[in-house]
């Protein structure tokens, strides 16, 4: 395949030395990390290139595409940012080459011998940072990401004879809490399992910095259907790795001094925060962005809507989500985030991002594993609001009621939908709902709320929550979701 675009030599960072090894070849890292490194290179503030490594055998095709295109690919940033419509296209040239370690393990390890490659970034999905027991045999590839990393670091340690200066900065982008610390613990566990020298384990602890991080940018990859073909036609060249994302980006990193000095993102205006603790950023994102997603998912489906954008531009749903964020979520975060202005700025940005006309974010995908999402994304806000105001929040009560109705799987048995969640928990909810005809709605909702295994607490102890949810479900059944939500919005 020919990649028919020529770059100005000053922007073609494939001529720069290899300085980063990246575990993950997918859309997110290309549209987030690699795009950022490209911006630094353009300004002459880094002058380094990336070696991309496939974490799984399934990544071989993308590695082949990257190498066929000399590491070049197009990033299209499309959406609304601070009230301005953005539609930018740029050829990113920060990637030098790709390696499939499952076919060329020795080349992967050879990168560990390069003293200039002192940073590792990763995105192997949330399931990638998990301990998987596997044997370590010299010259044989490991399958798990932590296993690969342990072997890589051991090779580097051996090659440089344990030199402190050979230690690396490791920046995982997987969306799990304390991602750097968890990865470090798994690496040390592998080292112990494999009987690697205690001096190597000490080198890991003392001279390698595992950063906890939080990343935030919606990167959708290549659009499907007619819009995808239109985008390709508008480029004027063929690119099999076109990556589409939103303009908004945030990267919070608990960084060491080496990383701060190597990557001066603040000098070019990128939203990268080097912080002592990423927890406030994680809480802000989980409660506001992810919380809004979970709050709207079931209600939107019950009302016949299909996407996040449809929800936020709806004349009733839009004000409801706005009221939820600014009236209930943001006030409860004051004890977790230093600046209330920062919270409101982020919430406004979230509403703007949700309305992005270029991104079709399916509500169906947001209902996946909804019960665990409720516990992580909604219940902390519910509890903090009750502790602060002594009453149950109206919007959040309606959102929880919508979730319970969704898991009932429709009042009309002829209108049902697949529920993708833990089958045992789904059966538990359905069994409780099945008794409604005998015990009534009030007792059914009470039984659902007081189930400790579902929520980790007895939610009937929050005065007013049960009554609000029962009243909302009755209004939904009488007049539909939109009218029921309208009655909530009218008293905000």
Secondary structure by P-SEA (a helix, b strand, c coil): cccccccccccccccccccbbbccccccccccaaaaaaaaaaaccccbbbbbbbccccaaaaaaaaaaaccbbbbbbbcccccbbbbbbbbbccccccccccccaaaaaaaaacccccbbbbbccccccbbbbbbbccccccccaaaaaaaaaaaaaaaaccccccbbbbbbcccccaaaaaaaaaaaaaaaaacccaaaaaaaaccbbbbbbbbbbbcccccccaaaaaaaaaacccccbbbbbccbbbbbbbccaaaaaacccccccccccccccaaaaaaaaaacaaaaaaaaaaaaaaaccccaaaaaacccaaaaaaaaaccccccccccccccaaaaaaaaaaaaaaaacccccccccccccaaaaaaacccaaaaaaaaaacccccaaaaaaaaaaaaaaaccccccbbbbbbccaaaaaaaaaaaaacccccaaaaaaaaaacccccccccccccaaaaaaaaaaaaaacccaaaaaaaaaaac
